[in-house]
Amino acid sequence: MTATAYVLINCDIGKERAVLEELRKVPGVIEANLLYGVYDIIVKISGKDEREVRETVLTKIRLLPGVKRTLTMPVVEV
């Protein structure tokens, strides 16, 4: 069973494109796009389970230079 989540990201001002480029290199990132509005970037990530998704957010996304805040929304399979 795989796990999927969407992550909304706030970046330091002027760092959005650099963060986007780095996110696209992260294993498990399926898609990453710039946004206008409250959040700067949305990322779709996937992993073999919820633990792997959580580790991707905590150790690979949140630690990128220029990332200020994240909001993770796990996808619930019905």
mmCIF file of the N, C-alpha and C atoms, coordinates in Angstrom:
data_MODEL
# 
_entry.id   MODEL 
# 
loop_
_atom_site.group_PDB 
_atom_site.id 
_atom_site.type_symbol 
_atom_site.label_atom_id 
_atom_site.label_alt_id 
_atom_site.label_comp_id 
_atom_site.label_asym_id 
_atom_site.label_entity_id 
_atom_site.label_seq_id 
_atom_site.pdbx_PDB_ins_code 
_atom_site.Cartn_x 
_atom_site.Cartn_y 
_atom_site.Cartn_z 
_atom_site.occupancy 
_atom_site.B_iso_or_equiv 
_atom_site.pdbx_formal_charge 
_atom_site.auth_seq_id 
_atom_site.auth_comp_id 
_atom_site.auth_asym_id 
_atom_site.auth_atom_id 
_atom_site.pdbx_PDB_model_num 
ATOM 1   N N  . MET A 1 1  ? 0.842   -1.188 0.000  1.00 0.00 ? 1  MET A N  1 
ATOM 2   C CA . MET A 1 1  ? 0.000   0.000  0.000  1.00 0.00 ? 1  MET A CA 1 
ATOM 3   C C  . MET A 1 1  ? 0.886   1.250  0.000  1.00 0.00 ? 1  MET A C  1 
ATOM 4   N N  . THR A 1 2  ? 0.607   2.178  -0.852 1.00 0.00 ? 2  THR A N  1 
ATOM 5   C CA . THR A 1 2  ? 1.369   3.423  -0.879 1.00 0.00 ? 2  THR A CA 1 
ATOM 6   C C  . THR A 1 2  ? 0.604   4.523  -0.162 1.00 0.00 ? 2  THR A C  1 
ATOM 7   N N  . ALA A 1 3  ? 1.337   5.538  0.257  1.00 0.00 ? 3  ALA A N  1 
ATOM 8   C CA . ALA A 1 3  ? 0.749   6.697  0.925  1.00 0.00 ? 3  ALA A CA 1 
ATOM 9   C C  . ALA A 1 3  ? 1.074   7.933  0.098  1.00 0.00 ? 3  ALA A C  1 
ATOM 10  N N  . THR A 1 4  ? 0.120   8.858  0.083  1.00 0.00 ? 4  THR A N  1 
ATOM 11  C CA . THR A 1 4  ? 0.276   10.104 -0.668 1.00 0.00 ? 4  THR A CA 1 
ATOM 12  C C  . THR A 1 4  ? -0.104  11.266 0.230  1.00 0.00 ? 4  THR A C  1 
ATOM 13  N N  . ALA A 1 5  ? 0.552   12.400 0.031  1.00 0.00 ? 5  ALA A N  1 
ATOM 14  C CA . ALA A 1 5  ? 0.208   13.615 0.768  1.00 0.00 ? 5  ALA A CA 1 
ATOM 15  C C  . ALA A 1 5  ? 0.500   14.831 -0.105 1.00 0.00 ? 5  ALA A C  1 
ATOM 16  N N  . TYR A 1 6  ? -0.211  15.902 0.184  1.00 0.00 ? 6  TYR A N  1 
ATOM 17  C CA . TYR A 1 6  ? 0.072   17.201 -0.419 1.00 0.00 ? 6  TYR A CA 1 
ATOM 18  C C  . TYR A 1 6  ? 0.689   18.066 0.663  1.00 0.00 ? 6  TYR A C  1 
ATOM 19  N N  . VAL A 1 7  ? 1.712   18.825 0.294  1.00 0.00 ? 7  VAL A N  1 
ATOM 20  C CA . VAL A 1 7  ? 2.388   19.694 1.250  1.00 0.00 ? 7  VAL A CA 1 
ATOM 21  C C  . VAL A 1 7  ? 2.344   21.117 0.713  1.00 0.00 ? 7  VAL A C  1 
ATOM 22  N N  . LEU A 1 8  ? 1.770   22.014 1.510  1.00 0.00 ? 8  LEU A N  1 
ATOM 23  C CA . LEU A 1 8  ? 1.770   23.444 1.187  1.00 0.00 ? 8  LEU A CA 1 
ATOM 24  C C  . LEU A 1 8  ? 2.959   24.073 1.894  1.00 0.00 ? 8  LEU A C  1 
ATOM 25  N N  . ILE A 1 9  ? 3.680   24.915 1.178  1.00 0.00 ? 9  ILE A N  1 
ATOM 26  C CA . ILE A 1 9  ? 4.937   25.459 1.698  1.00 0.00 ? 9  ILE A CA 1 
ATOM 27  C C  . ILE A 1 9  ? 4.958   26.981 1.611  1.00 0.00 ? 9  ILE A C  1 
ATOM 28  N N  . ASN A 1 10 ? 5.409   27.614 2.701  1.00 0.00 ? 10 ASN A N  1 
ATOM 29  C CA . ASN A 1 10 ? 5.736   29.038 2.706  1.00 0.00 ? 10 ASN A CA 1 
ATOM 30  C C  . ASN A 1 10 ? 7.249   29.150 2.658  1.00 0.00 ? 10 ASN A C  1 
ATOM 31  N N  . CYS A 1 11 ? 7.735   30.036 1.794  1.00 0.00 ? 11 CYS A N  1 
ATOM 32  C CA . CYS A 1 11 ? 9.175   30.228 1.614  1.00 0.00 ? 11 CYS A CA 1 
ATOM 33  C C  . CYS A 1 11 ? 9.602   31.611 2.076  1.00 0.00 ? 11 CYS A C  1 
ATOM 34  N N  . ASP A 1 12 ? 10.905  31.751 2.300  1.00 0.00 ? 12 ASP A N  1 
ATOM 35  C CA . ASP A 1 12 ? 11.471  33.079 2.509  1.00 0.00 ? 12 ASP A CA 1 
ATOM 36  C C  . ASP A 1 12 ? 11.250  33.875 1.225  1.00 0.00 ? 12 ASP A C  1 
ATOM 37  N N  . ILE A 1 13 ? 11.029  35.161 1.359  1.00 0.00 ? 13 ILE A N  1 
ATOM 38  C CA . ILE A 1 13 ? 10.780  36.017 0.198  1.00 0.00 ? 13 ILE A CA 1 
ATOM 39  C C  . ILE A 1 13 ? 11.954  35.934 -0.777 1.00 0.00 ? 13 ILE A C  1 
ATOM 40  N N  . GLY A 1 14 ? 11.620  35.698 -2.043 1.00 0.00 ? 14 GLY A N  1 
ATOM 41  C CA . GLY A 1 14 ? 12.619  35.620 -3.092 1.00 0.00 ? 14 GLY A CA 1 
ATOM 42  C C  . GLY A 1 14 ? 13.262  34.251 -3.263 1.00 0.00 ? 14 GLY A C  1 
ATOM 43  N N  . LYS A 1 15 ? 12.923  33.285 -2.424 1.00 0.00 ? 15 LYS A N  1 
ATOM 44  C CA . LYS A 1 15 ? 13.539  31.955 -2.477 1.00 0.00 ? 15 LYS A CA 1 
ATOM 45  C C  . LYS A 1 15 ? 12.638  30.899 -3.131 1.00 0.00 ? 15 LYS A C  1 
ATOM 46  N N  . GLU A 1 16 ? 11.465  31.310 -3.595 1.00 0.00 ? 16 GLU A N  1 
ATOM 47  C CA . GLU A 1 16 ? 10.479  30.358 -4.093 1.00 0.00 ? 16 GLU A CA 1 
ATOM 48  C C  . GLU A 1 16 ? 11.009  29.484 -5.232 1.00 0.00 ? 16 GLU A C  1 
ATOM 49  N N  . ARG A 1 17 ? 11.599  30.080 -6.224 1.00 0.00 ? 17 ARG A N  1 
ATOM 50  C CA . ARG A 1 17 ? 12.081  29.292 -7.374 1.00 0.00 ? 17 ARG A CA 1 
ATOM 51  C C  . ARG A 1 17 ? 13.229  28.362 -7.003 1.00 0.00 ? 17 ARG A C  1 
ATOM 52  N N  . ALA A 1 18 ? 14.125  28.825 -6.148 1.00 0.00 ? 18 ALA A N  1 
ATOM 53  C CA . ALA A 1 18 ? 15.234  27.973 -5.710 1.00 0.00 ? 18 ALA A CA 1 
ATOM 54  C C  . ALA A 1 18 ? 14.712  26.781 -4.911 1.00 0.00 ? 18 ALA A C  1 
ATOM 55  N N  . VAL A 1 19 ? 13.744  27.021 -4.029 1.00 0.00 ? 19 VAL A N  1 
ATOM 56  C CA . VAL A 1 19 ? 13.144  25.932 -3.256 1.00 0.00 ? 19 VAL A CA 1 
ATOM 57  C C  . VAL A 1 19 ? 12.432  24.962 -4.196 1.00 0.00 ? 19 VAL A C  1 
ATOM 58  N N  . LEU A 1 20 ? 11.701  25.486 -5.165 1.00 0.00 ? 20 LEU A N  1 
ATOM 59  C CA . LEU A 1 20 ? 10.986  24.646 -6.123 1.00 0.00 ? 20 LEU A CA 1 
ATOM 60  C C  . LEU A 1 20 ? 11.951  23.721 -6.863 1.00 0.00 ? 20 LEU A C  1 
ATOM 61  N N  . GLU A 1 21 ? 13.064  24.254 -7.317 1.00 0.00 ? 21 GLU A N  1 
ATOM 62  C CA . GLU A 1 21 ? 14.059  23.448 -8.035 1.00 0.00 ? 21 GLU A CA 1 
ATOM 63  C C  . GLU A 1 21 ? 14.612  22.331 -7.151 1.00 0.00 ? 21 GLU A C  1 
ATOM 64  N N  . GLU A 1 22 ? 14.870  22.639 -5.889 1.00 0.00 ? 22 GLU A N  1 
ATOM 65  C CA . GLU A 1 22 ? 15.388  21.621 -4.968 1.00 0.00 ? 22 GLU A CA 1 
ATOM 66  C C  . GLU A 1 22 ? 14.327  20.570 -4.648 1.00 0.00 ? 22 GLU A C  1 
ATOM 67  N N  . LEU A 1 23 ? 13.090  20.996 -4.495 1.00 0.00 ? 23 LEU A N  1 
ATOM 68  C CA . LEU A 1 23 ? 12.010  20.050 -4.208 1.00 0.00 ? 23 LEU A CA 1 
ATOM 69  C C  . LEU A 1 23 ? 11.855  19.024 -5.321 1.00 0.00 ? 23 LEU A C  1 
ATOM 70  N N  . ARG A 1 24 ? 12.007  19.452 -6.544 1.00 0.00 ? 24 ARG A N  1 
ATOM 71  C CA . ARG A 1 24 ? 11.839  18.549 -7.680 1.00 0.00 ? 24 ARG A CA 1 
ATOM 72  C C  . ARG A 1 24 ? 12.923  17.476 -7.723 1.00 0.00 ? 24 ARG A C  1 
ATOM 73  N N  . LYS A 1 25 ? 13.995  17.636 -6.946 1.00 0.00 ? 25 LYS A N  1 
ATOM 74  C CA . LYS A 1 25 ? 15.076  16.642 -6.872 1.00 0.00 ? 25 LYS A CA 1 
ATOM 75  C C  . LYS A 1 25 ? 14.874  15.640 -5.732 1.00 0.00 ? 25 LYS A C  1 
ATOM 76  N N  . VAL A 1 26 ? 13.933  15.914 -4.853 1.00 0.00 ? 26 VAL A N  1 
ATOM 77  C CA . VAL A 1 26 ? 13.735  15.083 -3.660 1.00 0.00 ? 26 VAL A CA 1 
ATOM 78  C C  . VAL A 1 26 ? 13.043  13.773 -4.040 1.00 0.00 ? 26 VAL A C  1 
ATOM 79  N N  . PRO A 1 27 ? 13.616  12.630 -3.651 1.00 0.00 ? 27 PRO A N  1 
ATOM 80  C CA . PRO A 1 27 ? 12.954  11.347 -3.905 1.00 0.00 ? 27 PRO A CA 1 
ATOM 81  C C  . PRO A 1 27 ? 11.582  11.316 -3.234 1.00 0.00 ? 27 PRO A C  1 
ATOM 82  N N  . GLY A 1 28 ? 10.596  10.855 -3.954 1.00 0.00 ? 28 GLY A N  1 
ATOM 83  C CA . GLY A 1 28 ? 9.239   10.797 -3.427 1.00 0.00 ? 28 GLY A CA 1 
ATOM 84  C C  . GLY A 1 28 ? 8.369   11.956 -3.861 1.00 0.00 ? 28 GLY A C  1 
ATOM 85  N N  . VAL A 1 29 ? 8.983   13.038 -4.362 1.00 0.00 ? 29 VAL A N  1 
ATOM 86  C CA . VAL A 1 29 ? 8.202   14.170 -4.856 1.00 0.00 ? 29 VAL A CA 1 
ATOM 87  C C  . VAL A 1 29 ? 7.701   13.831 -6.248 1.00 0.00 ? 29 VAL A C  1 
ATOM 88  N N  . ILE A 1 30 ? 6.392   13.797 -6.396 1.00 0.00 ? 30 ILE A N  1 
ATOM 89  C CA . ILE A 1 30 ? 5.759   13.467 -7.673 1.00 0.00 ? 30 ILE A CA 1 
ATOM 90  C C  . ILE A 1 30 ? 5.560   14.724 -8.505 1.00 0.00 ? 30 ILE A C  1 
ATOM 91  N N  . GLU A 1 31 ? 5.187   15.807 -7.827 1.00 0.00 ? 31 GLU A N  1 
ATOM 92  C CA . GLU A 1 31 ? 4.888   17.056 -8.520 1.00 0.00 ? 31 GLU A CA 1 
ATOM 93  C C  . GLU A 1 31 ? 5.120   18.216 -7.566 1.00 0.00 ? 31 GLU A C  1 
ATOM 94  N N  . ALA A 1 32 ? 5.620   19.335 -8.082 1.00 0.00 ? 32 ALA A N  1 
ATOM 95  C CA . ALA A 1 32 ? 5.831   20.543 -7.284 1.00 0.00 ? 32 ALA A CA 1 
ATOM 96  C C  . ALA A 1 32 ? 5.536   21.750 -8.168 1.00 0.00 ? 32 ALA A C  1 
ATOM 97  N N  . ASN A 1 33 ? 4.708   22.666 -7.657 1.00 0.00 ? 33 ASN A N  1 
ATOM 98  C CA . ASN A 1 33 ? 4.287   23.827 -8.439 1.00 0.00 ? 33 ASN A CA 1 
ATOM 99  C C  . ASN A 1 33 ? 4.243   25.088 -7.588 1.00 0.00 ? 33 ASN A C  1 
ATOM 100 N N  . LEU A 1 34 ? 4.561   26.226 -8.219 1.00 0.00 ? 34 LEU A N  1 
ATOM 101 C CA . LEU A 1 34 ? 4.435   27.525 -7.564 1.00 0.00 ? 34 LEU A CA 1 
ATOM 102 C C  . LEU A 1 34 ? 2.965   27.920 -7.483 1.00 0.00 ? 34 LEU A C  1 
ATOM 103 N N  . LEU A 1 35 ? 2.626   28.662 -6.417 1.00 0.00 ? 35 LEU A N  1 
ATOM 104 C CA . LEU A 1 35 ? 1.272   29.160 -6.217 1.00 0.00 ? 35 LEU A CA 1 
ATOM 105 C C  . LEU A 1 35 ? 1.307   30.662 -5.975 1.00 0.00 ? 35 LEU A C  1 
ATOM 106 N N  . TYR A 1 36 ? 0.172   31.298 -6.131 1.00 0.00 ? 36 TYR A N  1 
ATOM 107 C CA . TYR A 1 36 ? -0.021  32.683 -5.693 1.00 0.00 ? 36 TYR A CA 1 
ATOM 108 C C  . TYR A 1 36 ? -1.028  32.640 -4.569 1.00 0.00 ? 36 TYR A C  1 
ATOM 109 N N  . GLY A 1 37 ? -0.829  33.416 -3.533 1.00 0.00 ? 37 GLY A N  1 
ATOM 110 C CA . GLY A 1 37 ? -1.767  33.432 -2.426 1.00 0.00 ? 37 GLY A CA 1 
ATOM 111 C C  . GLY A 1 37 ? -1.074  33.189 -1.109 1.00 0.00 ? 37 GLY A C  1 
ATOM 112 N N  . VAL A 1 38 ? -1.754  32.527 -0.197 1.00 0.00 ? 38 VAL A N  1 
ATOM 113 C CA . VAL A 1 38 ? -1.254  32.301 1.155  1.00 0.00 ? 38 VAL A CA 1 
ATOM 114 C C  . VAL A 1 38 ? -0.009  31.421 1.148  1.00 0.00 ? 38 VAL A C  1 
ATOM 115 N N  . TYR A 1 39 ? 0.025   30.428 0.278  1.00 0.00 ? 39 TYR A N  1 
ATOM 116 C CA . TYR A 1 39 ? 1.168   29.518 0.186  1.00 0.00 ? 39 TYR A CA 1 
ATOM 117 C C  . TYR A 1 39 ? 1.928   29.772 -1.103 1.00 0.00 ? 39 TYR A C  1 
ATOM 118 N N  . ASP A 1 40 ? 3.220   29.439 -1.082 1.00 0.00 ? 40 ASP A N  1 
ATOM 119 C CA . ASP A 1 40 ? 4.083   29.685 -2.231 1.00 0.00 ? 40 ASP A CA 1 
ATOM 120 C C  . ASP A 1 40 ? 4.226   28.477 -3.153 1.00 0.00 ? 40 ASP A C  1 
ATOM 121 N N  . ILE A 1 41 ? 4.185   27.283 -2.577 1.00 0.00 ? 41 ILE A N  1 
ATOM 122 C CA . ILE A 1 41 ? 4.425   26.053 -3.344 1.00 0.00 ? 41 ILE A CA 1 
ATOM 123 C C  . ILE A 1 41 ? 3.497   24.964 -2.847 1.00 0.00 ? 41 ILE A C  1 
ATOM 124 N N  . ILE A 1 42 ? 3.041   24.119 -3.771 1.00 0.00 ? 42 ILE A N  1 
ATOM 125 C CA . ILE A 1 42 ? 2.334   22.896 -3.401 1.00 0.00 ? 42 ILE A CA 1 
ATOM 126 C C  . ILE A 1 42 ? 3.120   21.719 -3.966 1.00 0.00 ? 42 ILE A C  1 
ATOM 127 N N  . VAL A 1 43 ? 3.260   20.684 -3.143 1.00 0.00 ? 43 VAL A N  1 
ATOM 128 C CA . VAL A 1 43 ? 4.029   19.502 -3.521 1.00 0.00 ? 43 VAL A CA 1 
ATOM 129 C C  . VAL A 1 43 ? 3.162   18.267 -3.291 1.00 0.00 ? 43 VAL A C  1 
ATOM 130 N N  . LYS A 1 44 ? 3.200   17.355 -4.238 1.00 0.00 ? 44 LYS A N  1 
ATOM 131 C CA . LYS A 1 44 ? 2.558   16.052 -4.062 1.00 0.00 ? 44 LYS A CA 1 
ATOM 132 C C  . LYS A 1 44 ? 3.671   15.047 -3.838 1.00 0.00 ? 44 LYS A C  1 
ATOM 133 N N  . ILE A 1 45 ? 3.575   14.300 -2.717 1.00 0.00 ? 45 ILE A N  1 
ATOM 134 C CA . ILE A 1 45 ? 4.597   13.312 -2.420 1.00 0.00 ? 45 ILE A CA 1 
ATOM 135 C C  . ILE A 1 45 ? 3.966   11.936 -2.232 1.00 0.00 ? 45 ILE A C  1 
ATOM 136 N N  . SER A 1 46 ? 4.778   10.926 -2.451 1.00 0.00 ? 46 SER A N  1 
ATOM 137 C CA . SER A 1 46 ? 4.315   9.557  -2.312 1.00 0.00 ? 46 SER A CA 1 
ATOM 138 C C  . SER A 1 46 ? 5.412   8.726  -1.656 1.00 0.00 ? 46 SER A C  1 
ATOM 139 N N  . GLY A 1 47 ? 4.989   7.718  -0.911 1.00 0.00 ? 47 GLY A N  1 
ATOM 140 C CA . GLY A 1 47 ? 5.926   6.809  -0.279 1.00 0.00 ? 47 GLY A CA 1 
ATOM 141 C C  . GLY A 1 47 ? 5.289   5.451  -0.097 1.00 0.00 ? 47 GLY A C  1 
ATOM 142 N N  . LYS A 1 48 ? 6.092   4.494  0.342  1.00 0.00 ? 48 LYS A N  1 
ATOM 143 C CA . LYS A 1 48 ? 5.566   3.134  0.492  1.00 0.00 ? 48 LYS A CA 1 
ATOM 144 C C  . LYS A 1 48 ? 4.554   3.041  1.626  1.00 0.00 ? 48 LYS A C  1 
ATOM 145 N N  . ASP A 1 49 ? 4.651   3.969  2.613  1.00 0.00 ? 49 ASP A N  1 
ATOM 146 C CA . ASP A 1 49 ? 3.688   4.008  3.717  1.00 0.00 ? 49 ASP A CA 1 
ATOM 147 C C  . ASP A 1 49 ? 3.708   5.412  4.329  1.00 0.00 ? 49 ASP A C  1 
ATOM 148 N N  . GLU A 1 50 ? 2.840   5.618  5.340  1.00 0.00 ? 50 GLU A N  1 
ATOM 149 C CA . GLU A 1 50 ? 2.749   6.937  5.971  1.00 0.00 ? 50 GLU A CA 1 
ATOM 150 C C  . GLU A 1 50 ? 4.069   7.347  6.629  1.00 0.00 ? 50 GLU A C  1 
ATOM 151 N N  . ARG A 1 51 ? 4.785   6.390  7.157  1.00 0.00 ? 51 ARG A N  1 
ATOM 152 C CA . ARG A 1 51 ? 6.075   6.685  7.810  1.00 0.00 ? 51 ARG A CA 1 
ATOM 153 C C  . ARG A 1 51 ? 7.063   7.289  6.810  1.00 0.00 ? 51 ARG A C  1 
ATOM 154 N N  . GLU A 1 52 ? 7.139   6.700  5.629  1.00 0.00 ? 52 GLU A N  1 
ATOM 155 C CA . GLU A 1 52 ? 8.059   7.212  4.616  1.00 0.00 ? 52 GLU A CA 1 
ATOM 156 C C  . GLU A 1 52 ? 7.668   8.617  4.174  1.00 0.00 ? 52 GLU A C  1 
ATOM 157 N N  . VAL A 1 53 ? 6.380   8.868  4.034  1.00 0.00 ? 53 VAL A N  1 
ATOM 158 C CA . VAL A 1 53 ? 5.905   10.214 3.673  1.00 0.00 ? 53 VAL A CA 1 
ATOM 159 C C  . VAL A 1 53 ? 6.278   11.202 4.765  1.00 0.00 ? 53 VAL A C  1 
ATOM 160 N N  . ARG A 1 54 ? 6.051   10.833 6.014  1.00 0.00 ? 54 ARG A N  1 
ATOM 161 C CA . ARG A 1 54 ? 6.389   11.707 7.142  1.00 0.00 ? 54 ARG A CA 1 
ATOM 162 C C  . ARG A 1 54 ? 7.889   12.015 7.167  1.00 0.00 ? 54 ARG A C  1 
ATOM 163 N N  . GLU A 1 55 ? 8.719   11.011 6.948  1.00 0.00 ? 55 GLU A N  1 
ATOM 164 C CA . GLU A 1 55 ? 10.165  11.210 6.931  1.00 0.00 ? 55 GLU A CA 1 
ATOM 165 C C  . GLU A 1 55 ? 10.592  12.133 5.785  1.00 0.00 ? 55 GLU A C  1 
ATOM 166 N N  . THR A 1 56 ? 9.939   12.005 4.642  1.00 0.00 ? 56 THR A N  1 
ATOM 167 C CA . THR A 1 56 ? 10.245  12.891 3.514  1.00 0.00 ? 56 THR A CA 1 
ATOM 168 C C  . THR A 1 56 ? 9.970   14.339 3.890  1.00 0.00 ? 56 THR A C  1 
ATOM 169 N N  . VAL A 1 57 ? 8.837   14.578 4.545  1.00 0.00 ? 57 VAL A N  1 
ATOM 170 C CA . VAL A 1 57 ? 8.495   15.946 4.958  1.00 0.00 ? 57 VAL A CA 1 
ATOM 171 C C  . VAL A 1 57 ? 9.474   16.450 6.010  1.00 0.00 ? 57 VAL A C  1 
ATOM 172 N N  . LEU A 1 58 ? 9.717   15.650 7.027  1.00 0.00 ? 58 LEU A N  1 
ATOM 173 C CA . LEU A 1 58 ? 10.542  16.099 8.157  1.00 0.00 ? 58 LEU A CA 1 
ATOM 174 C C  . LEU A 1 58 ? 12.019  16.232 7.838  1.00 0.00 ? 58 LEU A C  1 
ATOM 175 N N  . THR A 1 59 ? 12.563  15.316 7.047  1.00 0.00 ? 59 THR A N  1 
ATOM 176 C CA . THR A 1 59 ? 14.011  15.305 6.853  1.00 0.00 ? 59 THR A CA 1 
ATOM 177 C C  . THR A 1 59 ? 14.473  15.809 5.493  1.00 0.00 ? 59 THR A C  1 
ATOM 178 N N  . LYS A 1 60 ? 13.568  15.934 4.545  1.00 0.00 ? 60 LYS A N  1 
ATOM 179 C CA . LYS A 1 60 ? 13.987  16.370 3.212  1.00 0.00 ? 60 LYS A CA 1 
ATOM 180 C C  . LYS A 1 60 ? 13.348  17.685 2.783  1.00 0.00 ? 60 LYS A C  1 
ATOM 181 N N  . ILE A 1 61 ? 12.091  17.905 3.132  1.00 0.00 ? 61 ILE A N  1 
ATOM 182 C CA . ILE A 1 61 ? 11.409  19.127 2.686  1.00 0.00 ? 61 ILE A CA 1 
ATOM 183 C C  . ILE A 1 61 ? 11.595  20.261 3.689  1.00 0.00 ? 61 ILE A C  1 
ATOM 184 N N  . ARG A 1 62 ? 11.292  20.019 4.946  1.00 0.00 ? 62 ARG A N  1 
ATOM 185 C CA . ARG A 1 62 ? 11.371  21.084 5.949  1.00 0.00 ? 62 ARG A CA 1 
ATOM 186 C C  . ARG A 1 62 ? 12.784  21.621 6.154  1.00 0.00 ? 62 ARG A C  1 
ATOM 187 N N  . LEU A 1 63 ? 13.777  20.822 5.871  1.00 0.00 ? 63 LEU A N  1 
ATOM 188 C CA . LEU A 1 63 ? 15.159  21.247 6.100  1.00 0.00 ? 63 LEU A CA 1 
ATOM 189 C C  . LEU A 1 63 ? 15.785  21.972 4.912  1.00 0.00 ? 63 LEU A C  1 
ATOM 190 N N  . LEU A 1 64 ? 15.052  22.093 3.808  1.00 0.00 ? 64 LEU A N  1 
ATOM 191 C CA . LEU A 1 64 ? 15.604  22.805 2.652  1.00 0.00 ? 64 LEU A CA 1 
ATOM 192 C C  . LEU A 1 64 ? 15.778  24.285 2.983  1.00 0.00 ? 64 LEU A C  1 
ATOM 193 N N  . PRO A 1 65 ? 16.901  24.876 2.589  1.00 0.00 ? 65 PRO A N  1 
ATOM 194 C CA . PRO A 1 65 ? 17.097  26.310 2.799  1.00 0.00 ? 65 PRO A CA 1 
ATOM 195 C C  . PRO A 1 65 ? 16.000  27.104 2.089  1.00 0.00 ? 65 PRO A C  1 
ATOM 196 N N  . GLY A 1 66 ? 15.408  28.056 2.796  1.00 0.00 ? 66 GLY A N  1 
ATOM 197 C CA . GLY A 1 66 ? 14.357  28.887 2.215  1.00 0.00 ? 66 GLY A CA 1 
ATOM 198 C C  . GLY A 1 66 ? 12.956  28.454 2.590  1.00 0.00 ? 66 GLY A C  1 
ATOM 199 N N  . VAL A 1 67 ? 12.792  27.249 3.144  1.00 0.00 ? 67 VAL A N  1 
ATOM 200 C CA . VAL A 1 67 ? 11.470  26.789 3.587  1.00 0.00 ? 67 VAL A CA 1 
ATOM 201 C C  . VAL A 1 67 ? 11.211  27.352 4.978  1.00 0.00 ? 67 VAL A C  1 
ATOM 202 N N  . LYS A 1 68 ? 10.103  28.094 5.115  1.00 0.00 ? 68 LYS A N  1 
ATOM 203 C CA . LYS A 1 68 ? 9.740   28.675 6.410  1.00 0.00 ? 68 LYS A CA 1 
ATOM 204 C C  . LYS A 1 68 ? 8.752   27.801 7.165  1.00 0.00 ? 68 LYS A C  1 
ATOM 205 N N  . ARG A 1 69 ? 7.688   27.366 6.468  1.00 0.00 ? 69 ARG A N  1 
ATOM 206 C CA . ARG A 1 69 ? 6.592   26.642 7.093  1.00 0.00 ? 69 ARG A CA 1 
ATOM 207 C C  . ARG A 1 69 ? 6.011   25.629 6.132  1.00 0.00 ? 69 ARG A C  1 
ATOM 208 N N  . THR A 1 70 ? 5.481   24.543 6.679  1.00 0.00 ? 70 THR A N  1 
ATOM 209 C CA . THR A 1 70 ? 4.783   23.565 5.837  1.00 0.00 ? 70 THR A CA 1 
ATOM 210 C C  . THR A 1 70 ? 3.444   23.199 6.474  1.00 0.00 ? 70 THR A C  1 
ATOM 211 N N  . LEU A 1 71 ? 2.522   22.794 5.639  1.00 0.00 ? 71 LEU A N  1 
ATOM 212 C CA . LEU A 1 71 ? 1.242   22.233 6.074  1.00 0.00 ? 71 LEU A CA 1 
ATOM 213 C C  . LEU A 1 71 ? 1.047   20.964 5.264  1.00 0.00 ? 71 LEU A C  1 
ATOM 214 N N  . THR A 1 72 ? 1.037   19.821 5.949  1.00 0.00 ? 72 THR A N  1 
ATOM 215 C CA . THR A 1 72 ? 0.933   18.536 5.271  1.00 0.00 ? 72 THR A CA 1 
ATOM 216 C C  . THR A 1 72 ? -0.478  17.996 5.375  1.00 0.00 ? 72 THR A C  1 
ATOM 217 N N  . MET A 1 73 ? -0.999  17.573 4.218  1.00 0.00 ? 73 MET A N  1 
ATOM 218 C CA . MET A 1 73 ? -2.354  17.025 4.157  1.00 0.00 ? 73 MET A CA 1 
ATOM 219 C C  . MET A 1 73 ? -2.291  15.611 3.580  1.00 0.00 ? 73 MET A C  1 
ATOM 220 N N  . PRO A 1 74 ? -2.313  14.584 4.449  1.00 0.00 ? 74 PRO A N  1 
ATOM 221 C CA . PRO A 1 74 ? -2.284  13.223 3.964  1.00 0.00 ? 74 PRO A CA 1 
ATOM 222 C C  . PRO A 1 74 ? -3.568  12.896 3.192  1.00 0.00 ? 74 PRO A C  1 
ATOM 223 N N  . VAL A 1 75 ? -3.427  12.146 2.129  1.00 0.00 ? 75 VAL A N  1 
ATOM 224 C CA . VAL A 1 75 ? -4.585  11.723 1.356  1.00 0.00 ? 75 VAL A CA 1 
ATOM 225 C C  . VAL A 1 75 ? -5.177  10.485 2.028  1.00 0.00 ? 75 VAL A C  1 
ATOM 226 N N  . VAL A 1 76 ? -6.497  10.490 2.208  1.00 0.00 ? 76 VAL A N  1 
ATOM 227 C CA . VAL A 1 76 ? -7.195  9.368  2.813  1.00 0.00 ? 76 VAL A CA 1 
ATOM 228 C C  . VAL A 1 76 ? -7.824  8.566  1.691  1.00 0.00 ? 76 VAL A C  1 
ATOM 229 N N  . GLU A 1 77 ? -7.403  7.317  1.566  1.00 0.00 ? 77 GLU A N  1 
ATOM 230 C CA . GLU A 1 77 ? -7.981  6.436  0.546  1.00 0.00 ? 77 GLU A CA 1 
ATOM 231 C C  . GLU A 1 77 ? -9.308  5.917  1.072  1.00 0.00 ? 77 GLU A C  1 
ATOM 232 N N  . VAL A 1 78 ? -10.323 5.913  0.218  1.00 0.00 ? 78 VAL A N  1 
ATOM 233 C CA . VAL A 1 78 ? -11.649 5.440  0.623  1.00 0.00 ? 78 VAL A CA 1 
ATOM 234 C C  . VAL A 1 78 ? -11.906 4.078  0.017  1.00 0.00 ? 78 VAL A C  1 
# 
